[in-house]
Amino acid sequence: MFGLSPDGVLLWITQAARVLDNNKDVLNSANVFPVADSDTGTNMALTMRASRAEITKLDVSHVSSATALSAAGRGALLGARGNSGVILAEFITGLAQAAVDQGFAELSPAQQLATALGAAHAGATHAVGNPVDGTILTAGSEAITAAAHAATQVQGHSAISALRAVSGAATDGAIAALERSPRELAVLARSNVLDAGAYGLVLVLASLEQTLGGRELAHALRQDLHSPDVGTEDVFEAVHHGPHELDLLNAHSDIDGEFEVMALIHKQADPTLGPTPVAGGSVLRAGLQELGESVVVVGGSLSDADQDDFLWHCHVHTDVPEQVLNFICGGLQGPGIIAGAEVSQIVIRSLSQQVRQLDAGQGPQVGLVVCTDSPGIAVDLARSGAVVVVRGTHEIRWADIERAALEFAADPIVVSNSDSITAAVPDSFTHVVAGKDDIHVIAAVAAITQELSQSAFFAGPTGGNLSDIDDVETVMTGTDGDGIGSSTPDLQALVDAAEQVIAQVQYVSLEPESNRDLVAALDQLFARPAAPDTIPVVTVLVDQEFPTRFLSDLIVGIESRHREAEVITLTSGKNGSAATVCLEWM
């Protein structure tokens, strides 16, 4: 298969994973499109690491090259991170799928490589909702054009010589596109950088070239991605004629959606349950484009033996994450768009908070992964600086949490919302807040952010009021606007503070049939005597179908027990007619 043995596939993926990891800081520093969140290198490196991990599960001495490459694609698909990582996953998956297409085996190795690269690029381009020039996709386009041309020029060459020529041409084509990227994309021109994703693809292709016996990888390496040779006229051309008009004052901080949402959708093909695997990606892509930007949907089979065991990896930047979750998971309007599918690894993070940190020259001192069954509170949890894991069609599992934890360089604090989730976290994760309900999650996040709020300019969130958590520089770095604040926080102290608050939380869950049920619940809640000089802060977390009349009566009942009670009502976003009422004395 285009000159790669099974061992060769492993060698290539290993080399690509290593060079991306070694150069991730170079890529991160140039990451200004689509969002300047400085994680392109990290995301591409993690994606290739996941690809390699899947191959190492095989005994490559007993499988075919196609099987090894299929495993690489499957690993990349499962482990894809961020916009660039998802595109890279589709590129690897596309190579694997091309290798089993009819007629592929009859081609020469050089023709196989050119054909596979073309298929990989076509798949990656199709996966992106709105392809843009000057990016990883342009690098892929130039690579396949150069490879296809080279494949026509090597007749009569030895197989090895022909492969080296085609792989070298692909690398050179991608490099040419990389160097041209500031002339095609306004934000790159303004920042005087080359495109980070395009450079990542250059490294992957250069790794393949070296594996096939071509030039050493070093010829493609760069110390940085600055592009000081871009002249004023090039900036003007990119700004006024490129695909995106440039905001000259805010070019580094523009975002195309406040939140990033990623999810896995797994489905066994069934003609009675929604679209086929082929059509499913298009359905998902079209729906997500209605809800956000930077849409990428990639898919592939999870099993070489069962091509109908299918998985899609979805990525979108959006201002309406709850609508995204309703689209893929279902809600009051019925099931998710892919009926009968299992949705997992739903991860939400705030892009705006991350960009604000980076613009201020700060990074999070505390990694915080928060688990919740309530999509309605995910937005505020993400705005606190946490990476939020939302329950999909099944209870949150360790794989979901692990996916979110990889967003941080060091092990984060994990805030659980059930005993089963707490039990699923391995002992190696030592900083776990063992909550039992989403009410505990709200209280724990508020407690952690309060502990981190050392600045006089930020009073910190009130005990149960998630909406007050809105200053990410203070919350996640413990500093004020001038960067003055505490040293790196003690993670265990933060966990202890959160668990101390949780231990003091009183809450009841109810699904009332009459006002008597409300009275009984409030009697239970207010049974414990209040501490002196405190007032009750009551958080009411209600499901979508909780009766409005009961909610009104519940609030009246709370206020009748204490005139100064502060009542905070939050919507869980879950189907159902239950409510959870939490009492804290502040």
C-alpha positions in Angstrom: 0.0 0.0 0.0 1.8 3.1 -1.4 5.1 1.6 -0.2 4.2 1.3 3.5 4.3 -2.0 5.3 2.3 -2.3 8.5 5.5 -1.4 10.4 5.9 1.5 8.1 2.4 2.8 8.9 3.3 2.6 12.6 6.6 4.3 12.0 5.0 7.2 10.1 2.2 7.8 12.6 4.8 7.6 15.4 7.1 10.1 13.7 4.2 12.5 12.9 2.9 12.3 16.5 6.4 13.0 17.8 7.2 16.0 15.5 3.8 17.6 16.2 4.4 17.2 19.9 7.9 18.6 19.7 6.7 21.6 17.7 3.3 22.2 19.3 4.4 25.5 20.9 5.5 26.8 17.4 2.0 26.0 16.1 0.2 27.3 19.2 2.0 30.6 19.0 0.7 31.2 15.4 -2.8 30.0 16.0 -4.9 33.1 15.1 -7.6 31.5 12.9 -10.4 30.6 13.2 -10.0 31.6 16.9 -6.8 32.9 18.5 -7.0 30.3 21.3 -3.4 29.0 20.9 -4.1 25.3 20.9 -3.7 24.2 17.2 -0.4 22.5 17.9 -1.7 20.8 21.1 -4.8 19.6 19.3 -3.0 18.2 16.3 -0.4 16.5 18.6 -3.1 14.9 20.7 -5.0 13.7 17.7 -1.9 12.0 16.3 -1.1 10.5 19.7 -4.6 8.9 19.8 -4.0 7.6 16.3 -0.7 6.0 17.3 -2.3 4.5 20.5 -4.9 2.7 18.4 -2.3 1.1 16.1 -0.2 -0.1 19.0 -3.2 -2.2 20.1 -2.5 -4.3 17.0 0.3 -6.8 16.4 1.5 -5.2 13.2 3.4 -8.3 12.2 0.1 -10.1 11.7 -2.1 -7.5 10.0 -2.1 -5.8 6.6 -1.0 -2.3 5.9 -4.6 -1.3 5.2 -5.7 -2.7 8.6 -2.9 -0.7 10.3 -3.9 2.5 8.5 -7.6 1.9 9.3 -6.6 1.6 13.0 -4.7 4.9 12.7 -7.8 6.6 11.2 -10.1 5.1 13.8 -7.8 6.3 16.6 -7.6 9.8 15.1 -11.3 9.9 14.7 -12.0 8.9 18.3 -9.2 11.2 19.7 -9.6 14.3 17.6 -9.2 17.6 19.4 -10.3 21.0 18.2 -11.0 22.2 14.7 -7.6 21.3 13.3 -7.5 17.9 15.0 -10.9 16.9 13.6 -9.7 17.9 10.0 -6.5 16.0 10.5 -8.5 12.9 11.7 -10.6 13.0 8.5 -7.3 13.2 6.4 -6.0 10.1 8.1 -9.4 8.3 7.8 -9.6 9.3 4.1 -6.2 7.7 3.4 -7.4 4.5 5.0 -10.7 4.4 3.2 -9.0 5.0 -0.2 -6.8 2.0 0.4 -9.8 -0.4 0.3 -11.5 1.2 -2.7 -12.1 -0.9 -5.8 -9.2 -0.8 -8.2 -6.7 0.7 -5.7 -4.6 -2.4 -5.6 -4.1 -2.3 -9.4 -2.4 1.1 -9.2 1.4 1.5 -8.9 2.6 2.5 -5.5 3.2 6.1 -6.6 -0.3 6.3 -8.1 -1.7 4.8 -5.0 -0.1 7.5 -2.9 -1.4 10.3 -5.1 -4.8 8.8 -5.2 -5.0 8.3 -1.5 -3.8 11.8 -0.8 -6.5 13.1 -3.1 -9.2 11.1 -1.4 -8.0 12.2 2.0 -8.1 15.9 1.0 -11.6 15.5 -0.6 -12.9 14.0 2.6 -11.3 16.7 4.8 -12.7 19.5 2.6 -16.2 17.9 2.6 -16.1 17.6 6.4 -15.7 21.4 6.8 -18.9 23.4 6.7 -17.2 26.5 5.3 -13.8 25.9 3.8 -11.5 28.9 3.8 -8.4 29.7 1.7 -5.0 30.0 3.5 -5.6 27.2 5.9 -4.8 23.5 6.3 -7.3 22.7 3.5 -5.3 24.9 1.1 -2.1 23.2 2.1 -3.8 19.9 1.4 -5.1 21.1 -2.0 -1.6 22.2 -3.1 -0.1 18.9 -1.8 -2.5 16.7 -3.8 -2.1 18.8 -7.0 1.7 18.5 -6.8 1.5 14.8 -5.9 -0.8 14.1 -8.9 1.5 15.9 -11.3 4.5 14.1 -9.9 2.8 10.8 -10.4 2.5 11.5 -14.1 6.2 12.2 -14.4 7.7 9.1 -12.9 6.9 6.5 -15.4 9.9 4.3 -15.9 11.3 5.1 -12.4 11.8 2.5 -9.8 8.9 2.1 -7.3 11.0 3.6 -4.5 12.2 6.5 -6.6 8.6 7.2 -7.8 7.3 7.2 -4.2 10.0 9.5 -3.0 9.2 11.9 -5.9 5.4 11.9 -5.2 5.7 12.2 -1.4 8.3 15.0 -1.8 6.1 16.8 -4.2 3.2 16.6 -1.7 5.4 18.1 1.0 6.7 20.9 -1.2 3.1 21.7 -2.4 2.0 22.0 1.2 5.0 24.2 2.1 4.3 26.5 -0.8 0.7 26.9 0.4 1.9 27.5 3.9 4.2 30.3 2.8 1.5 31.9 0.7 -1.1 31.7 3.5 -0.8 35.3 4.8 -1.7 36.5 1.3 -4.9 34.5 1.4 -6.2 35.0 4.9 -6.5 38.5 6.3 -5.9 37.7 10.0 -2.6 35.9 9.1 -1.4 38.9 7.1 -2.2 41.3 10.0 -0.5 39.1 12.5 2.5 38.4 10.2 2.2 34.7 10.8 1.8 31.6 8.6 -1.2 29.3 9.2 -0.6 26.9 12.1 -2.9 24.2 10.8 -1.2 24.3 7.4 2.2 23.9 9.1 0.8 20.9 11.0 -0.1 19.2 7.8 3.4 20.0 6.4 4.9 18.1 9.3 2.6 15.1 8.8 3.5 15.0 5.1 7.2 15.5 5.7 7.0 12.6 8.2 5.5 10.4 5.5 8.2 11.5 3.0 10.9 10.5 5.5 9.3 7.2 6.3 9.2 6.4 2.5 12.9 7.0 2.3 12.8 10.6 1.1 14.3 13.7 2.5 14.9 14.0 6.2 12.2 15.7 8.2 14.5 18.5 9.2 14.0 20.3 5.8 10.4 21.1 6.7 11.1 22.3 10.3 10.8 26.0 11.3 11.9 27.8 14.4 8.7 29.9 14.3 5.9 30.7 12.0 6.4 34.5 11.7 6.1 35.9 8.3 8.0 39.2 8.3 8.3 39.2 4.5 4.6 40.0 4.1 4.5 43.5 2.7 2.0 46.2 3.1 0.5 45.5 -0.3 0.0 41.8 0.7 -1.8 42.8 3.9 -4.0 45.2 1.9 -4.8 42.4 -0.6 -5.6 39.9 2.1 -7.7 42.4 4.1 -9.8 43.6 1.2 -9.9 40.6 -1.2 -9.5 37.6 1.0 -12.4 35.4 2.2 -12.6 37.3 5.5 -12.6 41.0 6.0 -10.2 41.9 8.8 -11.0 43.9 11.9 -7.7 45.7 12.3 -8.3 46.6 15.9 -9.4 43.1 17.1 -7.7 40.8 14.6 -6.1 38.7 17.3 -9.1 38.2 19.4 -12.0 37.6 17.0 -14.1 34.6 17.7 -16.8 33.0 15.7 -18.8 31.7 18.6 -18.6 32.0 22.3 -18.4 28.3 22.9 -16.8 25.3 21.4 -18.9 22.1 21.4 -17.6 18.7 20.5 -19.3 15.3 20.6 -19.1 11.7 19.4 -22.2 10.2 17.8 -22.1 6.4 17.4 -24.7 4.5 15.4 -25.3 1.0 14.1 -26.8 1.4 10.6 -30.5 0.7 10.5 -32.6 1.9 7.5 -35.6 2.3 9.8 -33.7 4.8 12.1 -32.8 7.9 10.3 -30.0 8.6 7.7 -27.4 6.1 6.6 -23.8 6.5 7.6 -23.0 8.2 4.3 -25.9 10.7 4.6 -25.5 11.2 8.4 -22.5 13.4 8.1 -24.2 15.7 5.7 -27.3 15.9 7.9 -25.2 16.7 10.9 -23.0 19.3 9.1 -26.0 21.1 7.6 -27.8 21.3 11.0 -24.7 22.5 12.9 -24.1 25.2 10.3 -27.5 26.6 11.2 -26.3 26.9 14.8 -22.7 28.1 14.5 -19.4 28.4 12.7 -16.2 26.4 12.2 -18.3 23.3 11.7 -16.4 20.1 11.1 -18.1 16.7 11.0 -15.9 13.7 10.3 -17.0 10.0 10.3 -15.8 6.5 9.9 -16.3 2.9 10.7 -15.3 1.7 14.2 -14.7 -1.8 12.9 -13.0 -3.2 9.8 -15.4 -6.2 10.1 -18.6 -4.1 10.4 -18.7 -1.1 8.2 -22.1 -0.2 9.5 -20.7 0.4 13.0 -20.3 4.1 12.4 -19.0 7.1 14.4 -19.2 10.8 13.7 -17.0 13.4 15.5 -18.7 16.8 15.5 -17.1 20.2 16.2 -18.8 23.6 16.2 -18.2 27.1 17.5 -21.6 28.5 18.7 -23.4 31.0 20.8 -26.2 28.5 21.5 -24.7 25.3 22.9 -28.0 24.2 24.4 -29.5 24.2 20.9 -26.6 22.2 19.6 -27.1 19.6 22.3 -30.8 19.5 21.5 -30.0 18.9 17.9 -27.6 16.0 18.4 -29.1 14.5 21.5 -32.7 15.3 21.4 -35.0 17.1 23.8 -38.6 18.3 24.0 -38.8 18.1 20.2 -38.0 14.4 20.1 -34.9 12.3 19.6 -31.6 13.7 18.2 -31.1 14.1 14.5 -29.5 10.7 14.2 -32.2 8.5 15.6 -31.1 5.5 17.6 -27.6 6.9 18.0 -25.5 7.0 21.2 -24.1 10.5 21.9 -21.1 10.7 24.2 -18.0 12.8 25.0 -19.9 16.0 24.9 -17.5 18.7 25.9 -18.1 22.4 26.1 -15.6 25.2 26.7 -15.7 29.0 26.5 -13.6 30.3 23.6 -14.2 33.9 24.7 -12.8 33.2 28.2 -9.7 31.4 26.8 -9.0 34.2 24.3 -9.4 36.9 27.0 -6.8 35.0 29.1 -4.4 34.8 26.2 -4.8 38.4 25.3 -4.0 39.3 28.9 -0.9 37.1 28.7 -2.3 34.7 31.2 -3.1 31.0 31.3 -5.2 28.9 33.6 -3.4 27.9 36.8 -6.2 25.5 37.6 -7.7 23.0 35.2 -11.3 22.3 36.1 -13.4 19.5 34.5 -17.1 19.7 35.6 -19.6 16.9 35.0 -23.3 17.7 34.6 -26.5 16.1 33.5 -28.1 19.5 33.0 -27.3 21.2 29.6 -29.1 24.3 30.9 -26.3 25.1 33.3 -23.4 24.1 31.0 -23.1 27.7 29.6 -22.5 29.3 33.0 -20.2 26.5 34.1 -18.1 27.0 31.0 -18.0 30.7 31.6 -16.4 30.0 34.9 -13.4 28.7 33.0 -14.2 25.0 33.4 -14.3 22.4 30.6 -17.8 21.0 30.9 -18.7 17.4 30.3 -22.4 17.1 29.6 -24.4 13.8 29.8 -25.4 12.5 26.4 -27.7 9.6 25.8 -26.0 7.6 28.6 -24.5 8.4 32.0 -21.1 10.1 31.9 -18.2 7.6 31.7 -14.5 7.9 32.4 -13.8 8.2 28.6 -15.9 11.4 28.6 -14.0 12.9 31.5 -10.6 11.8 30.1 -11.5 13.6 26.9 -12.1 16.8 28.7 -9.0 16.4 31.0 -6.8 16.3 28.0 -7.6 20.0 27.5 -5.1 20.7 30.3 -1.4 20.2 30.5 -1.6 18.8 34.0 -4.3 16.7 35.7 -7.3 19.0 36.5 -9.7 19.1 39.4 -12.7 16.9 38.4 -16.1 17.8 39.9 -18.4 14.8 39.8 -22.2 14.9 40.0 -22.8 11.2 41.0 -21.3 8.4 43.0 -20.9 6.3 39.9 -18.9 9.0 38.1 -16.7 9.5 41.2 -16.0 5.7 41.3 -15.1 5.7 37.6 -12.3 8.3 38.0 -9.0 6.3 38.4 -6.9 6.7 41.5 -4.2 8.6 39.5 -6.6 11.5 39.5 -6.1 12.7 43.0 -8.1 15.9 42.9 -11.8 14.9 42.7 -14.8 16.7 44.2 -17.2 13.9 45.0 -20.6 15.5 44.3 -23.8 13.6 44.1 -26.1 16.0 42.2 -25.9 18.9 39.8 -26.7 21.1 42.7 -23.5 20.0 44.3 -21.7 20.8 41.0 -23.0 24.4 41.1 -22.0 24.8 44.8 -18.5 23.3 44.2 -17.7 25.5 41.2 -18.8 28.5 43.1 -16.6 27.5 46.1 -13.6 26.9 43.9 -13.9 30.2 42.1 -14.5 32.0 45.4 -11.2 30.5 46.7 -9.4 31.6 43.6 -10.8 35.2 43.9 -8.0 36.9 45.7 -8.3 40.3 43.9 -10.0 43.2 45.6 -11.6 43.9 42.2 -13.6 40.7 42.3 -15.9 39.8 45.2 -16.4 36.2 44.0 -19.6 34.4 43.3 -22.2 33.9 45.9 -22.7 30.5 47.3 -25.3 29.2 44.9 -25.3 31.9 42.2 -23.6 30.5 39.2 -24.4 33.6 37.2 -22.0 35.6 39.2 -19.0 33.6 37.9 -18.0 35.8 35.1 -14.4 37.1 35.5 -12.2 34.5 34.1 -8.9 36.4 34.7 -9.6 36.4 38.4 -11.4 33.0 38.6 -8.9 30.9 36.7 -5.6 32.7 37.5 -6.2 34.3 40.9 -5.0 37.6 39.7 -6.5 41.1 39.2 -6.4 43.1 36.0 -2.7 44.0 36.7 -1.7 40.4 37.1 -1.2 40.8 40.8 -2.5 38.0 43.0 -1.8 34.7 44.8 0.7 32.1 43.8 -0.3 28.9 42.2 -3.3 27.6 44.1 -3.1 24.4 46.2 -5.4 22.0 44.3 -6.2 19.9 47.3 -7.1 23.0 49.3 -9.6 23.9 46.5 -11.0 20.4 46.6 -11.3 20.5 50.3 -13.1 23.9 50.2 -15.5 22.6 47.6 -16.3 19.5 49.6 -16.8 21.5 52.7 -19.4 23.6 51.0 -21.1 20.5 49.5 -21.3 19.0 53.0 -23.2 22.0 54.2 -25.6 22.1 51.3 -29.2 21.0 52.1 -31.3 20.0 49.2 -34.4 18.1 48.3 -35.6 16.7 44.9 -39.2 16.7 44.2 -41.8 16.0 41.5 -44.9 17.4 43.1 -48.4 16.4 42.5 -50.0 19.0 44.8 -49.0 22.0 46.9 -48.8 19.6 49.9 -45.7 18.1 48.3 -44.2 21.6 48.1 -44.9 22.3 51.7 -43.4 19.0 52.8 -40.3 19.6 50.8 -39.8 23.1 52.2 -40.5 21.8 55.8 -37.7 19.3 55.2 -35.4 21.9 53.7 -35.8 24.5 56.5 -35.8 22.0 59.4 -32.2 22.7 60.3 -31.8 25.9 62.4 -30.1 28.8 60.7 -26.8 30.1 61.9 -26.9 33.6 63.4 -26.8 36.6 61.1 -27.3 34.7 58.0 -29.9 34.7 55.2 -31.0 31.8 53.1 -29.8 31.6 49.5 -32.1 29.1 47.7 -31.2 27.7 44.3 -34.1 26.0 42.4 -33.0 23.8 39.5 -36.1 22.9 37.4 -36.6 20.6 34.5 -38.2 21.7 31.3 -41.7 20.5 32.1 -41.8 21.4 35.8 -45.3 23.1 36.2 -45.1 26.9 36.2 -47.8 27.1 38.9 -45.8 24.9 41.2 -42.6 27.0 40.6 -44.5 30.2 41.5 -45.9 28.5 44.6 -42.5 27.2 45.5 -40.9 30.6 45.4 -43.8 32.1 47.5 -43.3 29.3 50.0 -39.6 30.0 50.3 -40.1 33.7 50.8 -42.9 33.2 53.4 -40.4 31.2 55.5 -37.8 34.0 55.3 -38.6 37.5 54.0 -34.9 38.1 53.0 -34.5 34.9 51.2 -32.5 35.2 47.9 -34.1 32.8 45.4 -32.2 31.8 42.2 -34.0 29.8 39.6 -32.0 27.8 37.0 -33.3 25.7 34.2 -31.7 22.2 33.9 -32.5 21.9 30.3 -33.5 18.2 30.9 -36.7 16.6 29.9 -38.9 15.9 32.9 -41.0 17.6 35.5 -38.7 17.4 38.6 -37.0 20.2 40.6 -34.1 20.2 43.0 -34.1 22.9 45.7 -30.9 23.8 47.5 -30.6 25.8 50.6 -27.4 27.6 51.8 -27.2 30.0 54.7 -25.0 32.9 53.8 
